[in-house]
């Protein structure tokens, strides 16, 4: 019997990437909650798995050669799980290249820019004292809009981001893109992105991965202690 993968998780767009992947790939896993608002990502036990103090992370007891392996960085985890299962990575070398391109687009572009948009549009103005910075708000809101334009044009040509097949690239992008309202975006001029969001959301694996520990997802605008942990002075 296959041993479950240990998933270190909190219900955020980056966490959803891996919970969705595990559900879509029908891989058994055991949930380990890392409450980022309470600073659990800084615990020595977690840092041994994820030295950059970020979740998600996994430990696969059945890693390469049958030995356990720990993996941090959501993109690396997605690639590992896709190779492990032979699923959601395309069937040809060209398809895998397309998947990698859009996965890197999310990791290097959409994720960081949307994350900054959330911070400056939602959280910074609610801090004590308030940090309402028009330049930062415009900068990241506009860059996210540009990126969603890129995504919409790609989805005008294909059912999914890397082609006509659902892949780990879709899993990586969907969680961030599903929060478009909080990023102060519109879908009125992005019909292909709107169609794709709905199509992905209807998948049972996406539903289950998104629902994991959903009741714990809070609003850090209302939690001063969590703001200090997440947005205060960074620990080394």
C-alpha positions as CSV (number, residue, x, y, z in Angstrom):
1,X,0.0,0.0,0.0
2,X,1.4,3.4,-1.0
3,X,2.4,5.5,2.0
4,X,0.7,8.9,2.1
5,X,2.6,12.1,1.1
6,X,3.0,14.5,4.0
7,X,1.5,17.9,2.8
8,X,2.5,21.0,4.8
9,X,-0.2,23.4,3.9
10,X,-2.3,26.5,4.7
11,X,-5.3,27.6,2.5
12,X,-3.7,30.1,0.2
13,X,-3.2,30.3,-3.6
14,X,0.2,28.6,-3.3
15,X,-1.1,26.0,-1.0
16,X,-4.0,25.2,-3.3
17,X,-1.6,24.4,-6.1
18,X,-0.5,21.3,-4.3
19,X,-3.8,20.3,-2.6
20,X,-5.4,20.5,-6.1
21,X,-2.5,18.4,-7.6
22,X,-2.7,15.7,-5.0
23,X,-6.5,15.5,-5.5
24,X,-6.3,15.5,-9.3
25,X,-3.6,12.8,-9.2
26,X,-5.5,10.7,-6.7
27,X,-2.4,10.5,-4.5
28,X,-2.9,9.7,-0.8
29,X,-1.7,12.4,1.5
30,X,-1.7,13.4,5.1
31,X,-2.5,17.1,6.0
32,X,-0.1,19.0,8.2
33,X,-1.4,22.5,8.8
34,X,1.2,25.3,8.9
35,X,-0.6,28.4,10.4
36,X,1.3,31.2,8.7
37,X,-0.6,33.8,10.8
38,X,0.8,32.3,14.0
39,X,4.4,32.0,12.6
40,X,4.4,28.2,12.4
41,X,6.5,28.5,9.2
42,X,9.4,29.5,11.4
43,X,9.5,26.4,13.5
44,X,12.8,24.5,13.3
45,X,11.0,21.3,12.3
46,X,9.4,23.0,9.3
47,X,12.5,24.9,8.3
48,X,14.3,21.5,8.0
49,X,11.8,20.8,5.2
50,X,11.3,24.2,3.8
51,X,14.4,26.4,4.6
52,X,12.8,29.5,3.0
53,X,10.1,29.4,5.7
54,X,7.3,29.2,3.0
55,X,4.6,26.6,2.6
56,X,3.6,24.5,0.8
57,X,6.1,21.7,1.2
58,X,5.9,18.0,1.0
59,X,7.7,14.9,2.2
60,X,7.2,11.9,0.0
61,X,8.2,8.6,1.8
62,X,8.5,6.9,-1.5
63,X,10.9,9.3,-3.3
64,X,13.5,8.5,-6.0
65,X,15.1,5.1,-5.4
66,X,12.5,4.4,-2.7
67,X,14.0,6.8,-0.2
68,X,12.1,9.7,1.4
69,X,12.5,13.1,-0.1
70,X,11.3,16.6,1.1
71,X,10.5,19.3,-1.5
72,X,9.8,23.0,-1.1
73,X,8.7,25.6,-3.7
74,X,5.3,24.9,-5.2
75,X,6.5,24.9,-8.8
76,X,9.1,22.3,-8.0
77,X,6.6,20.2,-6.1
78,X,4.2,20.3,-9.1
79,X,6.9,19.2,-11.5
80,X,7.9,16.4,-9.1
81,X,4.4,15.1,-8.7
82,X,3.7,15.3,-12.5
83,X,6.9,13.3,-13.2
84,X,6.1,10.8,-10.4
85,X,2.6,10.1,-11.7
86,X,3.2,10.7,-15.4
87,X,0.1,12.9,-15.5
88,X,-0.8,16.6,-16.2
89,X,2.6,17.3,-17.9
90,X,1.7,16.7,-21.5
91,X,2.4,13.8,-23.7
92,X,5.2,15.1,-25.9
93,X,8.4,17.1,-25.3
94,X,6.8,20.2,-27.0
95,X,3.8,19.9,-24.7
96,X,6.1,19.6,-21.6
97,X,8.0,22.7,-22.7
98,X,4.7,24.6,-23.0
99,X,3.7,23.5,-19.5
100,X,7.0,24.6,-18.1
101,X,6.8,28.0,-19.8
102,X,3.4,28.8,-18.3
103,X,4.4,27.3,-14.9
104,X,7.4,29.7,-14.8
105,X,5.1,32.5,-16.0
106,X,3.1,32.0,-12.9
107,X,6.0,31.5,-10.5
108,X,7.9,34.5,-11.8
109,X,5.1,36.8,-12.9
110,X,1.5,36.3,-11.8
111,X,2.2,34.9,-8.3
112,X,4.5,37.7,-7.2
113,X,2.6,40.5,-8.9
114,X,-0.9,39.3,-7.7
115,X,0.6,38.8,-4.2
116,X,1.8,42.4,-4.1
117,X,-1.5,43.6,-5.5
118,X,-3.3,41.9,-2.6
119,X,-0.9,43.3,-0.1
120,X,-1.1,47.0,-1.2
121,X,-4.7,47.0,-2.2
122,X,-6.1,45.1,0.8
123,X,-3.7,44.7,3.7
124,X,-1.4,47.7,3.7
125,X,-4.3,50.2,4.0
126,X,-5.6,48.3,7.0
127,X,-2.3,48.2,8.9
128,X,-1.5,50.4,11.9
129,X,-0.6,53.0,10.9
130,X,-2.3,52.7,7.5
131,X,0.0,52.3,4.5
132,X,-2.2,53.6,1.7
133,X,0.2,54.0,-1.2
134,X,-1.4,55.1,-4.5
135,X,1.7,54.4,-6.6
136,X,2.1,50.9,-5.3
137,X,-1.6,50.2,-5.7
138,X,-1.6,51.4,-9.3
139,X,1.7,49.7,-10.1
140,X,0.6,46.2,-9.1
141,X,-3.0,46.5,-10.1
142,X,-1.9,47.5,-13.6
143,X,0.7,44.8,-13.9
144,X,-1.8,42.1,-12.9
145,X,-4.2,43.5,-15.5
146,X,-1.4,43.2,-18.1
147,X,-0.7,39.6,-17.1
148,X,-4.4,38.6,-17.3
149,X,-4.4,40.1,-20.8
150,X,-1.6,37.8,-21.7
151,X,-3.5,34.9,-20.2
152,X,-6.7,35.7,-21.9
153,X,-5.0,35.9,-25.3
154,X,-3.4,32.5,-24.7
155,X,-6.8,31.0,-23.7
156,X,-8.3,32.4,-26.9
157,X,-6.2,29.9,-28.8
158,X,-6.4,26.9,-26.4
159,X,-8.8,25.3,-23.9
160,X,-6.1,25.4,-21.2
161,X,-3.0,27.5,-20.7
162,X,-0.5,25.1,-22.2
163,X,-2.7,23.6,-24.9
164,X,-5.9,21.6,-25.1
165,X,-5.1,19.6,-22.0
166,X,-5.4,20.3,-18.3
167,X,-1.9,20.5,-16.7
168,X,0.1,21.5,-13.6
169,X,0.3,25.0,-15.2
170,X,-3.4,25.4,-14.9
171,X,-3.2,24.2,-11.3
172,X,-0.5,26.8,-10.5
173,X,-2.4,29.7,-12.2
174,X,-6.0,29.0,-11.2
175,X,-5.7,29.7,-7.5
176,X,-4.2,33.1,-8.0
177,X,-6.5,34.0,-11.0
178,X,-9.6,32.9,-9.0
179,X,-9.0,35.8,-6.7
180,X,-9.2,38.4,-9.5
181,X,-11.8,40.5,-7.6
182,X,-9.5,41.1,-4.7
183,X,-6.8,42.2,-7.1
184,X,-9.4,44.8,-8.4
185,X,-9.6,43.3,-11.9
186,X,-12.4,42.8,-14.3
187,X,-13.3,39.8,-16.5
188,X,-15.6,41.9,-18.8
189,X,-12.8,42.2,-21.4
190,X,-11.4,38.7,-20.7
191,X,-14.0,36.2,-21.8
192,X,-11.5,33.4,-22.4
193,X,-10.1,33.7,-18.9
194,X,-13.6,33.8,-17.5
195,X,-14.5,30.6,-19.4
196,X,-11.3,28.9,-18.2
197,X,-11.8,29.9,-14.6
198,X,-15.3,28.3,-14.7
199,X,-14.1,25.2,-16.4
200,X,-11.3,24.5,-14.0
201,X,-13.5,25.3,-11.0
202,X,-15.9,22.6,-12.1
203,X,-13.3,19.8,-11.9
204,X,-13.8,17.6,-8.8
205,X,-10.1,17.7,-8.0
206,X,-10.0,21.5,-8.1
207,X,-13.1,21.6,-5.9
208,X,-11.6,19.3,-3.3
209,X,-8.2,20.9,-3.3
210,X,-9.7,24.4,-2.9
211,X,-12.0,23.2,-0.1
212,X,-9.2,21.8,2.0
213,X,-9.2,23.5,5.4
214,X,-11.2,26.4,3.7
215,X,-12.8,27.1,7.1
216,X,-9.4,28.3,8.4
217,X,-8.9,30.9,5.7
218,X,-9.0,34.2,7.5
219,X,-8.8,37.9,6.7
220,X,-5.4,39.2,7.9
221,X,-6.8,42.7,7.7
222,X,-8.6,41.9,11.0
223,X,-5.7,40.1,12.7
224,X,-3.0,42.5,14.0
225,X,-0.9,39.6,15.4
226,X,-0.9,37.9,12.0
227,X,0.0,41.2,10.3
228,X,3.0,41.4,12.6
229,X,4.1,37.9,11.6
230,X,3.5,38.2,7.9
231,X,4.3,41.8,7.2
232,X,6.6,42.8,10.0
233,X,10.3,42.5,10.2
234,X,11.5,39.4,8.4
235,X,13.2,36.7,10.4
236,X,16.5,35.5,9.1
